[in-house]
Amino acid sequence: MIDQISLGYSKIMTEMGIKNKILEHDSLVEAADVVAQLGYTLNDSVATLIMKADDNFIAVLRRDVTKISFKKIKKLLGVEMLRIATPEEFNKITELEIGTARFYVPGIKTYIDKKVFGKKTILGGTGSLTSTFQCQSEDLKKLPGIQVVDVTSEIEEVVTNLKTTKRVFSGIRATGRLHLGNYLGAVKGFLELEKTGKYETVYCVVDIHSITTPFKPDELRANKREIIIDYLAAGLDPKKSIIIYQSDIPEHIELAFYFSTVETIARMMHLPTYKEKVKQHPQANTMALLNYPILMASDILIYKAGLVPVGIDQEPHLEVAREIARKMNQIYGTDFPEPVRFATKGEYIPSLTGEGKMSKSVENSYINLTDNLDEIKKKIAKVPTDSGKGIMGPPPKGIDPKTYEGKEKYSELVGKIPSGVAALFEFVELFQGLEKRKYYEKIYITTGIKYGQMKQELSEAIFADLKPFQERRAKIAEDTKYVDEVIRDGAERARKIARETVQEVKEKMGLL
Ligand code: AQP
């Protein structure tokens, strides 16, 4: 049950015009634990820092993934001294426990870093350890006397990791053919990082992960090879990247078992990804499925990889990998990095059904990389839309629709576009550019939109992007010797690294 502290705060914020939701969870202090349990990431949460600037206290709201710049705040306020408030000072100012600071701190001036508005929906403290506040970031501008400022540097985690990390790891399950979500959310990141030439990149077909949900052996055997061919056709260079099957390096499973000694069953059971898969396959709630995130941590950490190009859906698993790295380092003195996600522009590709993400195992949700123009057209044609009649009619002549207010504001109407249409607009942005998306949004809201023409053009744009991939793929698939050699060579190179890590862990854990 939501406690009175959170309810009271929610009421005050509602009265200020800030619509909100209170999300319940276990009693937790660390933001990382809260977001993981709620199925979000640190990218979604905003911290309120209470700081002392010369003689005054101030509140600074910043995204949890950004780093505060003391220099910028000092310059902005024209102060000499700036520091984080002590726990006693924090309690006195907020009358709250550490770890529960709210967005609204009466009595002191509040500065909101502009990156807070980079996320539409954000999470923050409620004053209670058992609940979290959720609202639209734009609404925070309604807080009394706030000032929007630019006081943080780049996204902290990625920047520090990019500087220190030497290796990159990622993998894809062999549960079907690759789709646009896998390509834009993951493979594009593989390529980007390979191209930098700065890292040793290890890209895997995680075939053991494929047996954590129901599977057919013959299909798995065929699918895993197809994904290696997809990797090569997408442009991965086996001279630069190590390309492997997970099951060729059994050390992944060995290390996962050692890692399982530092994670609890309760933690694994709370993961949103686990709950989703159990819902999808209630008959297959297996130990293997529960262990999925531990094996994923092992896949990454066995190569001591600090950067992981994956879609945003994998963030809760990365949180587990970071946790395991921290615990192993603390308990056994290992030196695992805390891996972070390398995000691409297509970190979340919506399903063609308009509900949730594009997914191999969700019928009618995906476009495969191998689909021809006809197949793409048929799939895009099925994306659910509405009448497209236009909501507020054209603005009076000479008036920009963005500043024109009919019954409702233009900006608010953009947020209300139905999910199928919004998914189409997302694809338009990715394959035809942002300007085209803005144009479609504008006519959708004003004069009305003709979906037939739009879907035709979009299908052609998607196919134009996939065609060179498909041509390369056909050639590579014929060259069985080459594909076999890539897999053999990858396994040899990967095992050398994996054996070293397992040896080190065994020694540190007292097994050797
Ligand atoms: N819709 C998506 N948008 C962006 N990235 C996505 N990824 C998957 N779907 C999207 C990313 O693709 C990589 C490989 O995913 P996976 O094969 O490990 O498993 P998955 O995430 O479970 O992919 P599917 O298609 O949803 O498979 P099934 O249906 O078998 O579960 C990951 O980096 C993932 O983020």
Boltz pocket constraint, residues with backbone or C-beta under 6 A from the ligand:
constraints:
  - pocket:
      binder: B
      contacts: [[A, 171], [A, 172], [A, 173], [A, 174], [A, 175], [A, 180], [A, 181], [A, 182], [A, 183], [A, 184], [A, 185], [A, 186], [A, 309], [A, 310], [A, 311], [A, 312], [A, 313], [A, 314], [A, 346], [A, 347], [A, 348], [A, 349], [A, 350], [A, 357], [A, 358], [A, 359], [A, 360], [A, 361], [A, 362]]
      max_distance: 6.0
